[in-house]
Amino acid sequence: AEPAIALLTASGVPVDSATNMINNQKVTIKSEA
């Protein structure tokens, strides 16, 4: 997840927002599976 956060922050996304986005994606993937 850290590389994904680095990519998002490099694009100008705040770290908190990037972390929340990634955490939400994990929850979505788990719930779908």
SEFIDO-574921 format. One line per 3 residues: number of its first residue (from 1); their letters; for each residue y, z, x of N, C-alpha, C. Coordinates in Angstrom, 2 decimals. Each point is the difference from the previous one (the first is absolute). Example, Ala and Ser with C-alpha at 12.3 -4.5 7.8 and 13.67 -1.06 7.14 Angstrom:
BEGIN
1 = AS = -5.69,7.80,13.19,1.19,0.00,-0.89,1.20,0.00,0.90 | 1.05,-0.72,-0.35,1.19,0.06,0.82,1.09,0.73,-0.77
END
This chain:
BEGIN
1 = AEP = -1.20,0.00,0.83,1.20,0.00,-0.83,1.25,0.00,0.87 | -0.10,0.60,1.18,1.19,0.07,0.86,0.55,-1.38,0.36 | -0.85,-0.97,0.37,0.54,-1.34,0.29,0.72,-0.59,-1.20
4 = AIA = -0.52,0.25,-1.19,0.65,-0.52,-1.20,1.36,0.65,-0.18 | 0.08,1.31,0.26,1.28,0.70,-0.10,0.98,-0.58,1.02 | -0.48,-0.27,1.20,0.86,-0.54,1.05,0.55,-1.36,-0.43
7 = LLT = -0.84,-0.83,-0.62,0.45,-1.31,-0.44,1.06,0.14,-1.09 | -0.23,0.91,-0.94,0.96,0.17,-1.09,1.32,0.55,0.53 | -0.07,0.99,0.88,1.23,0.58,0.53,0.74,-1.03,0.84
10 = ASG = -0.73,-0.88,0.68,0.64,-1.05,0.79,0.74,-0.97,-0.92 | -0.45,-0.08,-1.24,0.65,-0.89,-0.96,1.17,0.69,-0.69 | 0.26,1.25,0.37,1.15,0.71,-0.56,-0.38,0.96,-1.11
13 = VPV = -1.30,0.24,-0.19,-0.44,0.92,-1.05,-0.03,1.41,0.56 | 0.58,0.97,-0.70,-0.05,1.39,0.47,-1.43,0.48,0.17 | -0.21,0.90,0.97,-1.36,0.48,0.28,-0.60,0.66,-1.24
16 = DSA = 0.79,0.80,-0.70,-0.51,0.67,-1.19,-0.46,-1.02,-1.04 | 0.80,-1.03,-0.21,-0.36,-1.01,-0.98,-1.25,-0.75,0.43 | -0.07,-0.34,1.28,-1.16,-0.72,0.52,-1.26,0.84,-0.17
19 = TNM = 0.11,1.29,0.31,-1.16,0.89,-0.13,-0.43,0.10,-1.45 | 0.97,0.13,-0.90,-0.32,0.10,-1.42,-0.67,-1.28,-0.49 | 0.51,-1.16,0.44,-0.59,-1.27,-0.42,-1.45,-0.08,0.44
22 = INN = -0.27,0.38,1.26,-1.35,-0.07,0.54,-0.91,1.00,-0.71 | 0.52,1.20,-0.25,-0.81,1.00,-0.71,-0.32,-0.47,-1.41 | 0.96,-0.64,-0.66,-0.23,-0.51,-1.35,-1.05,-1.10,0.03
25 = QKV = 0.03,-0.85,1.03,-0.99,-1.06,0.12,-1.40,0.59,0.17 | -0.12,1.06,0.80,-1.30,0.64,0.21,-0.53,0.54,-1.32 | 0.88,0.65,-0.77,-0.42,0.57,-1.28,-0.44,-1.11,-0.95
28 = TIK = 0.75,-1.10,0.01,-0.32,-1.12,-0.90,-1.35,-0.59,0.38 | -0.24,-0.20,1.28,-1.26,-0.58,0.45,-1.16,0.93,-0.37 | 0.18,1.31,0.20,-1.06,0.95,-0.32,-0.28,0.00,-1.50
31 = SEA = 1.04,-0.04,-0.82,-0.19,0.06,-1.45,-0.66,-1.29,-0.49 | 0.34,-1.13,0.63,-0.61,-1.27,-0.42,-1.47,-0.03,0.38 | -0.33,0.54,1.17,-1.39,0.00,0.46,-0.78,1.06,-0.78
END
